[in-house]
C-alpha cells in the first residue's frame, strides 16, 4: 500500500524545504495528547502538510477520540446487508487511479473491508454511494484499512453535521441553502448572475459537499484542502466552494446562456491550476468567516427545511386519506347501482 501515495508526488514535491523544517520542528517530541488546536498549527496546516508527516497529522485528528479496537471489531463481525451494494460500487471508485482499476487489486479489497465495517458500525447510515470515495481517499493517504476506517468514522460522525448522510440528506440540503446565503454576501455579482439565468448552484455543489471534492479537484489542490478540512472542519468546504467561484468569476459572468453555464460549472474545477491562489482566496479573500454565523445559519435553514418536510408529509397523508375515502365512495356507488339492478 505504500505505493498508493505516489499519485500525489507532484503536490508533495512542490512544498518548500523551509515548510518541511517547520513541520519537523513543530512535531518534534509531541505525543497525541500534545497535538491540540492552536493558531500556529492552523497556519501550518493551511500552508500544506508534507508527505513525510501527512499520515501522522491525519491520525492526530478527530478519529483518535473513538474506542477503536472494540468498535471496529464489533463492526467487522456484525451481519451486513450492504454487501451487495458495496461490491457493485467498488469498480466505480476513483476509476482513474491505478490502485483502484482492478477488482482484484489490494486497495479495492481493503476499501471493501472499510465500507462493510462502517456499515456494521453505523447502521443508521449503513452505506450510501458517497462513502466509497471518502474512504478511498483516506486509504490513499493513511495506507491502512484500519486507520482509513476510523478516518471515515471521524468524517461522518465527528466532522460533518448529524444527518448529513442519512436517507433524507436533510443536513446536507440545509448546507446548500447556507451556501447560497454566503454567495449572496461574498459574491453578489455572481449570485445575481445565477439568479438572472435561473441557475441552481446546488445541482453542482451538492456533490462537492457530500464527497468533500473527491474527484472534483486536481490532487495538488484536493490534498491541502483535506488537510485543512480534517483539522478545521466543514467551514473549509464553504471557503473553498466560494473560492472556486471567485477564482473563475469573470469567466462565468461572460456566459449568458443557462445551458452553457451549467456545462461550464460541471467541469471548471478541473481547470483550476494555481493552488496557492485558490488557497489564498479561500483563507484570505473570504474573510471574515465566523464559525458562529455558520452554526446559526445551519440551525435556521435546518429548522425551515424540517418544517417543510413535515408539511409535505402531512400533505401526503391527507392525499392518501382522501384517496381511500374517494375509493370507498366509488365502491359504495357501485354497490348501490348493483342493488338497484337487482
C-alpha positions as CSV (number, residue, x, y, z in Angstrom):
1,X,0.0,0.0,0.0
2,X,3.0,2.4,0.3
3,X,2.9,2.8,-3.4
4,X,-0.5,4.5,-3.2
5,X,1.0,7.8,-2.1
6,X,3.0,8.1,-5.3
7,X,0.0,9.5,-7.1
8,X,0.3,12.7,-5.0
9,X,4.0,13.2,-5.6
10,X,3.6,16.4,-7.6
11,X,1.9,18.1,-4.7
12,X,4.4,16.9,-2.0
13,X,7.5,17.8,-4.1
14,X,6.1,21.3,-4.5
15,X,6.3,22.0,-0.8
16,X,9.2,24.3,0.1
17,X,12.1,23.0,2.2
18,X,11.5,25.6,5.0
19,X,8.0,24.4,5.5
20,X,9.3,20.8,5.9
21,X,11.7,22.1,8.5
22,X,8.9,24.0,10.3
23,X,6.8,20.8,10.5
24,X,9.7,18.8,11.8
25,X,10.3,21.4,14.5
26,X,6.6,21.6,15.4
27,X,6.2,17.8,15.7
28,X,9.4,17.1,17.5
29,X,8.8,15.4,20.8
30,X,5.0,15.8,20.5
31,X,2.6,12.9,21.5
32,X,-1.0,12.5,20.5
33,X,-2.1,14.4,23.6
34,X,0.1,17.4,22.7
35,X,-1.5,17.8,19.2
36,X,-4.1,20.4,20.0
37,X,-5.8,23.3,18.2
38,X,-3.6,26.3,18.0
39,X,-3.1,29.3,15.7
40,X,0.4,28.0,14.9
41,X,-0.9,24.6,13.8
42,X,-3.7,26.2,11.8
43,X,-1.2,28.2,9.8
44,X,1.0,25.2,9.2
45,X,-1.9,23.1,8.0
46,X,-3.2,25.7,5.7
47,X,0.3,26.1,4.1
48,X,0.4,22.4,3.5
49,X,1.3,19.1,5.2
50,X,4.5,17.4,3.8
51,X,4.3,13.8,2.6
52,X,6.5,12.7,5.4
53,X,4.0,13.9,8.0
54,X,0.6,13.6,6.4
55,X,-0.2,10.2,8.0
56,X,0.8,11.4,11.4
57,X,-1.1,14.7,11.2
58,X,-4.3,12.9,9.9
59,X,-4.1,10.3,12.7
60,X,-3.9,13.1,15.3
61,X,-7.4,14.3,14.2
62,X,-10.9,13.5,15.5
63,X,-10.6,9.8,14.8
64,X,-8.3,9.4,17.9
65,X,-11.4,10.1,20.1
66,X,-13.1,6.8,19.4
67,X,-12.7,3.5,21.2
68,X,-11.1,1.9,18.2
69,X,-10.4,-1.8,19.0
70,X,-13.8,-2.5,20.5
71,X,-15.9,-0.6,17.9
72,X,-14.0,-1.7,14.9
73,X,-14.0,-5.4,15.8
74,X,-17.8,-5.2,16.5
75,X,-18.4,-3.5,13.2
76,X,-16.5,-6.2,11.3
77,X,-18.3,-9.1,12.8
78,X,-21.8,-7.8,12.6
79,X,-24.2,-9.1,9.8
80,X,-24.1,-6.8,6.9
81,X,-27.0,-6.1,4.4
82,X,-24.9,-3.6,2.4
83,X,-22.5,-6.2,1.0
84,X,-24.1,-6.3,-2.5
85,X,-24.2,-2.6,-3.0
86,X,-20.7,-2.1,-1.7
87,X,-19.5,-4.7,-4.1
88,X,-21.3,-3.0,-7.0
89,X,-19.7,0.3,-6.2
90,X,-16.2,-0.8,-5.8
91,X,-15.4,-0.5,-9.5
92,X,-16.9,3.0,-9.6
93,X,-14.5,4.3,-7.1
94,X,-11.6,6.6,-8.2
95,X,-11.7,4.9,-11.6
96,X,-8.8,7.0,-13.0
97,X,-6.5,5.9,-10.1
98,X,-4.4,2.8,-11.0
99,X,-4.7,1.4,-7.5
100,X,-8.5,1.1,-7.9
101,X,-8.6,0.0,-11.5
102,X,-8.8,-3.8,-11.0
103,X,-11.4,-5.6,-8.8
104,X,-8.6,-7.9,-7.7
105,X,-6.3,-5.0,-6.5
106,X,-5.4,-5.0,-2.8
107,X,-6.6,-1.4,-2.5
108,X,-10.2,-2.4,-3.6
109,X,-10.2,-5.3,-1.2
110,X,-9.2,-3.0,1.6
111,X,-11.8,-0.5,0.6
112,X,-14.5,-3.2,0.7
113,X,-13.5,-4.1,4.2
114,X,-13.6,-0.5,5.3
115,X,-17.1,0.1,3.8
116,X,-18.6,-3.1,5.2
117,X,-17.0,-2.3,8.6
118,X,-18.6,1.2,8.6
119,X,-22.0,-0.2,7.6
120,X,-21.9,-2.5,10.5
121,X,-20.6,0.2,12.8
122,X,-23.2,2.8,11.9
123,X,-26.5,1.0,10.9
124,X,-28.4,4.3,11.0
125,X,-26.5,5.3,7.8
126,X,-25.3,1.9,6.7
127,X,-23.9,2.5,3.3
128,X,-24.5,5.3,0.8
129,X,-22.9,5.9,-2.6
130,X,-20.5,8.7,-1.4
131,X,-18.8,6.9,1.4
132,X,-16.7,4.9,-1.1
133,X,-14.9,8.0,-2.3
134,X,-14.4,9.4,1.2
135,X,-12.9,6.1,2.3
136,X,-10.8,5.7,-0.8
137,X,-9.1,9.0,-0.3
138,X,-8.5,8.2,3.4
139,X,-6.9,4.9,2.3
140,X,-4.7,6.6,-0.2
141,X,-3.3,8.8,2.5
142,X,-3.2,6.6,5.5
143,X,-2.3,3.3,3.7
144,X,-4.0,1.2,6.3
145,X,-7.6,-0.1,6.2
146,X,-7.9,0.2,10.0
147,X,-6.8,3.8,10.0
148,X,-8.8,4.7,7.0
149,X,-11.9,3.2,8.6
150,X,-11.5,5.4,11.6
151,X,-10.9,8.4,9.5
152,X,-14.2,7.7,7.7
153,X,-15.9,7.4,11.0
154,X,-14.4,10.7,12.1
155,X,-15.6,12.5,9.0
156,X,-19.1,11.2,9.1
157,X,-19.7,11.2,12.8
158,X,-17.5,13.9,14.2
159,X,-16.7,16.5,11.5
160,X,-19.9,16.5,9.3
161,X,-23.2,17.6,10.9
162,X,-25.6,15.0,12.1
163,X,-27.9,13.5,9.4
164,X,-25.5,14.5,6.6
165,X,-25.6,11.0,5.1
166,X,-28.9,9.6,6.3
167,X,-31.6,8.8,3.8
168,X,-33.2,12.2,3.5
169,X,-29.9,14.0,3.5
170,X,-31.6,16.8,5.4
171,X,-28.4,18.4,6.9
172,X,-26.6,18.4,3.5
173,X,-29.7,20.0,1.9
174,X,-29.6,22.7,4.6
175,X,-26.0,23.4,3.9
176,X,-26.8,24.2,0.3
177,X,-29.2,26.9,1.5
178,X,-26.5,28.2,3.8
179,X,-24.1,28.3,0.8
180,X,-26.5,30.5,-1.2
181,X,-26.7,32.9,1.7
182,X,-22.9,33.2,1.7
183,X,-22.7,33.6,-2.0
184,X,-25.2,36.5,-2.0
185,X,-23.0,38.2,0.6
186,X,-19.5,37.4,-0.6
187,X,-20.1,37.1,-4.4
188,X,-23.1,39.3,-5.1
189,X,-22.4,39.8,-8.8
190,X,-22.1,36.1,-9.4
191,X,-25.2,35.3,-7.2
192,X,-27.2,37.9,-9.2
193,X,-25.9,36.4,-12.5
194,X,-27.0,32.9,-11.4
195,X,-30.4,34.2,-10.3
196,X,-30.9,36.1,-13.6
197,X,-30.3,32.9,-15.6
198,X,-32.2,30.6,-13.2
199,X,-29.1,28.7,-12.2
200,X,-29.4,26.4,-9.1
201,X,-25.8,26.0,-8.0
202,X,-26.7,23.2,-5.6
203,X,-27.1,21.0,-8.6
204,X,-23.3,21.2,-8.9
205,X,-22.2,22.0,-5.3
206,X,-24.3,19.3,-3.5
207,X,-21.9,16.6,-4.6
208,X,-18.9,18.7,-3.7
209,X,-20.1,18.9,-0.1
210,X,-21.0,15.2,0.2
211,X,-17.6,13.9,-1.0
212,X,-15.5,16.9,0.1
213,X,-14.4,17.5,-3.5
214,X,-13.0,14.0,-4.1
215,X,-12.8,13.5,-7.9
216,X,-13.7,17.2,-8.5
217,X,-10.3,18.8,-7.9
218,X,-6.7,18.1,-9.0
219,X,-4.7,16.3,-6.3
220,X,-2.4,19.3,-5.7
221,X,-5.5,21.2,-4.6
222,X,-7.5,18.4,-3.1
223,X,-4.8,17.3,-0.6
224,X,-4.2,20.6,1.2
225,X,-8.0,21.1,1.2
226,X,-8.4,17.8,3.0
227,X,-5.6,18.7,5.4
228,X,-7.5,21.8,6.4
229,X,-10.8,20.0,6.4
230,X,-9.7,17.3,8.8
231,X,-8.3,20.0,11.1
232,X,-10.8,22.9,10.9
233,X,-14.0,21.1,9.9
234,X,-16.7,21.8,7.4
235,X,-16.1,25.6,7.2
236,X,-13.3,24.7,4.9
237,X,-15.8,23.2,2.4
238,X,-17.6,26.5,2.3
239,X,-14.4,28.5,2.0
240,X,-13.1,26.5,-1.0
241,X,-16.5,26.4,-2.7
242,X,-16.7,30.2,-2.6
243,X,-13.1,30.5,-3.6
244,X,-13.6,28.3,-6.6
245,X,-16.5,30.5,-7.8
246,X,-14.4,33.6,-7.1
247,X,-11.4,32.2,-9.0
248,X,-13.5,31.7,-12.1
249,X,-16.0,34.6,-11.5
250,X,-15.0,36.7,-14.5
251,X,-15.2,33.7,-16.9
252,X,-18.7,32.7,-15.6
253,X,-20.0,36.2,-15.8
254,X,-19.2,36.2,-19.6
255,X,-21.6,33.3,-20.2
256,X,-25.2,34.3,-20.7
257,X,-26.9,31.0,-21.7
258,X,-28.2,28.8,-18.9
259,X,-27.3,25.6,-20.5
260,X,-23.8,26.8,-21.2
261,X,-23.4,28.0,-17.6
262,X,-24.4,24.5,-16.3
263,X,-22.0,22.9,-18.7
264,X,-19.2,25.1,-17.6
265,X,-19.9,24.6,-13.9
266,X,-19.8,20.8,-14.3
267,X,-16.1,20.8,-15.3
268,X,-14.5,24.1,-14.4
269,X,-13.0,22.8,-11.1
270,X,-10.6,20.6,-13.1
271,X,-9.2,23.7,-14.9
272,X,-8.1,25.4,-11.7
273,X,-4.3,25.4,-11.9
274,X,-3.0,27.8,-9.3
275,X,-3.3,26.0,-5.9
276,X,-1.7,28.8,-4.0
277,X,-4.0,31.4,-5.5
278,X,-7.1,29.4,-4.7
279,X,-5.9,28.8,-1.1
280,X,-5.3,32.5,-0.7
281,X,-8.8,33.3,-1.9
282,X,-10.3,30.7,0.4
283,X,-8.5,31.8,3.6
284,X,-8.0,35.5,3.0
285,X,-10.5,36.9,0.5
286,X,-13.4,35.0,2.0
287,X,-12.8,36.5,5.5
288,X,-14.4,37.2,7.8
289,X,-16.0,33.8,8.1
290,X,-17.1,33.3,11.8
291,X,-18.0,29.8,12.9
292,X,-20.9,31.2,15.0
293,X,-22.5,32.6,11.9
294,X,-22.2,29.3,10.1
295,X,-23.7,27.4,13.0
296,X,-26.6,29.9,13.4
297,X,-27.4,29.7,9.7
298,X,-27.3,26.0,9.7
299,X,-29.8,25.9,12.6
300,X,-32.1,28.3,10.8
301,X,-32.2,26.5,7.5
302,X,-32.4,23.1,9.1
303,X,-35.4,24.1,11.1
304,X,-37.1,25.6,8.0
305,X,-36.3,22.5,5.9
306,X,-37.6,20.2,8.6
307,X,-40.8,22.2,8.8
308,X,-41.2,21.9,5.0
309,X,-40.6,18.2,5.2
310,X,-43.2,17.8,7.9
311,X,-45.7,19.8,5.8
312,X,-45.0,17.7,2.8
313,X,-45.5,14.6,4.9
314,X,-48.9,15.9,6.2
315,X,-50.0,16.7,2.7
316,X,-49.0,13.2,1.6
317,X,-51.1,11.7,4.5
318,X,-54.0,13.9,3.6
319,X,-53.8,12.8,-0.1
320,X,-53.7,9.1,0.9
321,X,-56.7,9.6,3.2
322,X,-58.7,11.4,0.6
323,X,-57.8,8.7,-2.0
324,X,-59.1,6.0,0.4
325,X,-62.3,7.9,1.1
326,X,-62.9,8.6,-2.6
327,X,-62.4,4.9,-3.4
328,X,-64.8,3.9,-0.6
329,X,-67.4,6.3,-2.0
330,X,-66.9,4.9,-5.5
331,X,-67.3,1.4,-4.2
332,X,-70.5,2.4,-2.3
333,X,-72.0,3.9,-5.5
334,X,-71.1,0.7,-7.5
335,X,-72.8,-1.5,-4.8
336,X,-75.8,0.8,-4.8
337,X,-76.2,0.6,-8.6
338,X,-75.9,-3.2,-8.4
339,X,-78.7,-3.3,-5.8
340,X,-81.0,-1.2,-8.0
341,X,-80.4,-3.5,-10.9
342,X,-81.5,-6.4,-8.7
